Amino acid sequence: MKKDSRKSPREWEFGSASLSYSKANVKIEVQEYNPQLEPRVEWRVGGRPFYSTDCIKCFTDLKFSVARTAIYESGEGAHALTLASPEHLAPVFLMWPSRRFVVDVACNEECETGKIAEIPMMDGSALPFFSALRRNVGVPEELAFYDAPVHAAWDLFRTDVADAAQAQKPYGSVKIAPSEAFEVEYIFERNDGGRVFKSAANVSIYSAEDLYNVFAARTFILKNEFDEARKAGLLGGVDESCGLLLDDSLEAVAPVFRVADEPARHKILDLLGDLCFAKPALPKVRLEIINGGHLSHRTILEKVLPYALQ
């Protein structure tokens, strides 16, 4: 008789540069399958408990902030822990909503110095994480959804500009309405002196198969933004292997995308990570997002989270 591979825990490690550090590591443990135990994804930082999805009512206790990634803080003083970039790994756990995982983000020397534990970037997508879990956990399961009868719409305004007139002019928007599954139309656009970069994607997620092209989408940055960030001492761990560097001049040969509209699809990957870090399940909503980001994703989560608690 073939042994049930779900009976014994397994663990393995990922390692690569993160956004800030030249080395970042995360250990994934698949715990024993037991249908009598509540599924969960338990996050740890340096072996210390950080957050667990079976305690979703405690999710709002985490302090949230944004740089170029989502940042969560737990505890205070000597017990404070900080975790960055969970949106690169959290969406993968959507594939196995009945399982139990432990995710331990290592605090190496650089992490201790910077006081922020970051998920390794690998190639800038969720695909390496998914591929490893697929080999070690097995066939993806039916996705978990929850009803979220939310109707809302709002404009997005810049908070990083000094010009008052510019700050009061909307640069994006969000619309949300109930749906039969999880649907999102995402438009990302940059206009720099008349040079326009635009990417748009429309994704409907009904099953695990619908997530693959989203997992494959790599993170990206325009070259002028990358140069400015490096001058400011940011993105110290990033190189050409961590995602897509897009030429904002639009005169160079277009980059080779893995999937159509890869930049917009990566924004959808970020959205999935921001939503399902709280719980590996998706709200049944239809989203229309123009120039969104982690802050707008967080606002969406705040609107659907009460229904995820039920």
C-alpha angles and dihedrals in degrees: 000000000000113000116246101245091204093068098079128054118244132191137187138169136238122203136182141112117304127206092277108019134058089223131034129163136193128185120210120201122190107207126213113290110247120161089199091065122075113253115248147162109221116199121204133180115211090342094307120118113257110164138337125201092222085067094053091147086070093054094095089056088072113095112235130206137156136225115148087319139029113278126196128190128197128187131000139259116354090355095055117124128187126199125188134189100015087149088078092063109019096077092061091067088064085079094065108033094162096055135088122234137177116208114193116187109202123233101216122178094278090048092052090050094048093038090221124103111209133195111244113258097216102176093342095263137086092244098096090051092047093047092053094046091047090056094045104034102033137225114002116255133227110291121251119236135178131199115254111179094193125149114184143135132185142163125244122229131192118252096183101068128091096205107096094206092052092046090055094051114091114240096182146358146213130215124184131185136159118275142173092255136349114306129169137178109196125189121186119187137170124187115192113177092325095316106119127201113188136173127174134181136177116203131179116192117201101140143013091269090064091063099059099084089047093051090052095056113106128217115257144195134189113247095240090051090048092051091049092049092050091050088053091053095254133128091034094160098047126106136156092285094062100071143304125328106200121203106233092199088073087210095099124083109283114256118257106256122207091214133014114280091006096175093056091044090054089053086055089050089053089049092052091049093049092050101042099041084085093049131351094242134091129234117237096243142127113228130193111190129179117189094343128166142172093301094054090044088054091053089052090051091051089056096049099033095086088061092048088057093060 
